[in-house]
Amino acid sequence: MGGRQRGLGLVALIVVLAIIVALALFAMKVVPSYLEFRAAKNAIDAIAREKPGASVGDIRRAFENRQAIDDINALKSTDLEITKDGNAVVISFAYRKEVQLFPNVGLYIDYNARAGGQ
């Protein structure tokens, strides 16, 4: 006599695949926004490290150069907040990105970063 079969039924397989597809679509929408944020964060980190005593204009020009190379579109150099902490330069930014997930459904992501200082 045959024993009872165990395993994943067709309906359960379809549900699991639907969840995987939904997560993949979500990731494909959100990951590019995060990568752009990381590029901007890396840019201000490098500028703060390479130009510790630079003027505000020099820092903005350096960011514009990196912005063109790294394809950073979410920020402009005028969005950077540049201050001094003792002799060190502190560069920071904050912005909100809206990611359209589906028609009439979006996701707001608040990004902020700070580089430099003591």
FITIDO-630872 format. One record per residue (C-alpha): residue number from 1; residue in three letters; x, y, z. Coordinates in nm, 3 decimals. Example, Ala and Ser with C-alpha at 12.3 -4.5 7.8 and 13.67 -1.06 7.14 Angstrom:
2
+-----+------+---------+---------+---------+
! seq ! type !    east !   north !      up !
+-----+------+---------+---------+---------+
!   1 !  ALA !   1.230 !  -0.450 !   0.780 !
!   2 !  SER !   1.367 !  -0.106 !   0.714 !
+-----+------+---------+---------+---------+
! end
This chain:
118
+-----+------+---------+---------+---------+
! seq ! type !    east !   north !      up !
+-----+------+---------+---------+---------+
!   1 !  MET !   0.000 !   0.000 !   0.000 !
!   2 !  GLY !   0.118 !   0.345 !  -0.086 !
!   3 !  GLY !   0.192 !   0.592 !   0.189 !
!   4 !  ARG !   0.059 !   0.945 !   0.193 !
!   5 !  GLN !   0.262 !   1.179 !  -0.024 !
!   6 !  ARG !   0.419 !   1.481 !   0.132 !
!   7 !  GLY !   0.546 !   1.791 !  -0.034 !
!   8 !  LEU !   0.446 !   2.120 !  -0.177 !
!   9 !  GLY !   0.110 !   2.129 !  -0.349 !
!  10 !  LEU !   0.045 !   2.327 !  -0.665 !
!  11 !  VAL !  -0.145 !   2.603 !  -0.485 !
!  12 !  ALA !   0.131 !   2.643 !  -0.226 !
!  13 !  LEU !   0.391 !   2.655 !  -0.504 !
!  14 !  ILE !   0.198 !   2.931 !  -0.683 !
!  15 !  VAL !   0.170 !   3.130 !  -0.358 !
!  16 !  VAL !   0.542 !   3.095 !  -0.289 !
!  17 !  LEU !   0.629 !   3.201 !  -0.644 !
!  18 !  ALA !   0.393 !   3.501 !  -0.621 !
!  19 !  ILE !   0.567 !   3.613 !  -0.300 !
!  20 !  ILE !   0.910 !   3.574 !  -0.459 !
!  21 !  VAL !   0.801 !   3.774 !  -0.766 !
!  22 !  ALA !   0.653 !   4.050 !  -0.545 !
!  23 !  LEU !   0.976 !   4.074 !  -0.343 !
!  24 !  ALA !   1.185 !   4.081 !  -0.662 !
!  25 !  LEU !   0.972 !   4.362 !  -0.810 !
!  26 !  PHE !   1.000 !   4.557 !  -0.484 !
!  27 !  ALA !   1.379 !   4.512 !  -0.483 !
!  28 !  MET !   1.408 !   4.619 !  -0.848 !
!  29 !  LYS !   1.229 !   4.944 !  -0.764 !
!  30 !  VAL !   1.410 !   5.025 !  -0.436 !
!  31 !  VAL !   1.768 !   4.910 !  -0.498 !
!  32 !  PRO !   1.855 !   5.175 !  -0.765 !
!  33 !  SER !   1.746 !   5.450 !  -0.524 !
!  34 !  TYR !   1.965 !   5.305 !  -0.251 !
!  35 !  LEU !   2.262 !   5.268 !  -0.487 !
!  36 !  GLU !   2.231 !   5.635 !  -0.585 !
!  37 !  PHE !   2.228 !   5.730 !  -0.215 !
!  38 !  ARG !   2.541 !   5.519 !  -0.154 !
!  39 !  ALA !   2.714 !   5.689 !  -0.449 !
!  40 !  ALA !   2.631 !   6.032 !  -0.304 !
!  41 !  LYS !   2.746 !   5.923 !   0.044 !
!  42 !  ASN !   3.071 !   5.786 !  -0.096 !
!  43 !  ALA !   3.122 !   6.112 !  -0.290 !
!  44 !  ILE !   3.092 !   6.334 !   0.018 !
!  45 !  ASP !   3.309 !   6.094 !   0.221 !
!  46 !  ALA !   3.584 !   6.116 !  -0.041 !
!  47 !  ILE !   3.555 !   6.494 !  -0.073 !
!  48 !  ALA !   3.570 !   6.543 !   0.305 !
!  49 !  ARG !   3.875 !   6.315 !   0.322 !
!  50 !  GLU !   4.058 !   6.466 !   0.022 !
!  51 !  LYS !   3.978 !   6.834 !   0.084 !
!  52 !  PRO !   3.972 !   6.890 !   0.460 !
!  53 !  GLY !   4.033 !   7.267 !   0.440 !
!  54 !  ALA !   3.862 !   7.346 !   0.111 !
!  55 !  SER !   3.625 !   7.636 !   0.056 !
!  56 !  VAL !   3.252 !   7.588 !   0.008 !
!  57 !  GLY !   3.285 !   7.661 !  -0.365 !
!  58 !  ASP !   3.562 !   7.403 !  -0.405 !
!  59 !  ILE !   3.356 !   7.140 !  -0.227 !
!  60 !  ARG !   3.050 !   7.212 !  -0.443 !
!  61 !  ARG !   3.260 !   7.189 !  -0.762 !
!  62 !  ALA !   3.417 !   6.863 !  -0.646 !
!  63 !  PHE !   3.071 !   6.722 !  -0.578 !
!  64 !  GLU !   2.947 !   6.834 !  -0.921 !
!  65 !  ASN !   3.241 !   6.650 !  -1.081 !
!  66 !  ARG !   3.164 !   6.332 !  -0.889 !
!  67 !  GLN !   2.794 !   6.379 !  -0.956 !
!  68 !  ALA !   2.855 !   6.374 !  -1.331 !
!  69 !  ILE !   3.079 !   6.066 !  -1.312 !
!  70 !  ASP !   2.863 !   5.864 !  -1.069 !
!  71 !  ASP !   2.528 !   5.968 !  -1.224 !
!  72 !  ILE !   2.384 !   6.118 !  -0.906 !
!  73 !  ASN !   2.055 !   6.284 !  -1.000 !
!  74 !  ALA !   1.875 !   6.303 !  -0.665 !
!  75 !  LEU !   2.098 !   6.582 !  -0.532 !
!  76 !  LYS !   2.248 !   6.905 !  -0.656 !
!  77 !  SER !   2.560 !   7.063 !  -0.514 !
!  78 !  THR !   2.340 !   7.338 !  -0.367 !
!  79 !  ASP !   2.160 !   7.071 !  -0.159 !
!  80 !  LEU !   2.479 !   7.003 !   0.037 !
!  81 !  GLU !   2.506 !   7.157 !   0.383 !
!  82 !  ILE !   2.870 !   7.251 !   0.438 !
!  83 !  THR !   2.985 !   7.357 !   0.784 !
!  84 !  LYS !   3.304 !   7.367 !   0.988 !
!  85 !  ASP !   3.377 !   7.157 !   1.296 !
!  86 !  GLY !   3.694 !   7.310 !   1.431 !
!  87 !  ASN !   3.936 !   7.300 !   1.137 !
!  88 !  ALA !   3.754 !   7.013 !   0.963 !
!  89 !  VAL !   3.483 !   7.047 !   0.702 !
!  90 !  VAL !   3.151 !   6.871 !   0.759 !
!  91 !  ILE !   2.942 !   6.788 !   0.452 !
!  92 !  SER !   2.589 !   6.662 !   0.492 !
!  93 !  PHE !   2.271 !   6.617 !   0.293 !
!  94 !  ALA !   1.917 !   6.497 !   0.341 !
!  95 !  TYR !   1.648 !   6.428 !   0.087 !
!  96 !  ARG !   1.331 !   6.230 !   0.033 !
!  97 !  LYS !   1.294 !   5.994 !  -0.260 !
!  98 !  GLU !   0.957 !   5.872 !  -0.385 !
!  99 !  VAL !   0.967 !   5.530 !  -0.544 !
! 100 !  GLN !   0.660 !   5.443 !  -0.751 !
! 101 !  LEU !   0.581 !   5.077 !  -0.679 !
! 102 !  PHE !   0.249 !   5.035 !  -0.860 !
! 103 !  PRO !  -0.009 !   5.276 !  -0.998 !
! 104 !  ASN !  -0.133 !   5.487 !  -0.704 !
! 105 !  VAL !   0.110 !   5.314 !  -0.466 !
! 106 !  GLY !   0.444 !   5.465 !  -0.379 !
! 107 !  LEU !   0.710 !   5.452 !  -0.113 !
! 108 !  TYR !   0.885 !   5.748 !   0.046 !
! 109 !  ILE !   1.242 !   5.691 !   0.159 !
! 110 !  ASP !   1.423 !   5.955 !   0.365 !
! 111 !  TYR !   1.798 !   5.953 !   0.307 !
! 112 !  ASN !   2.054 !   6.153 !   0.503 !
! 113 !  ALA !   2.430 !   6.136 !   0.532 !
! 114 !  ARG !   2.714 !   6.320 !   0.700 !
! 115 !  ALA !   3.086 !   6.315 !   0.631 !
! 116 !  GLY !   3.387 !   6.484 !   0.781 !
! 117 !  GLY !   3.430 !   6.649 !   1.115 !
! 118 !  GLN !   3.635 !   6.533 !   1.407 !
+-----+------+---------+---------+---------+
! end
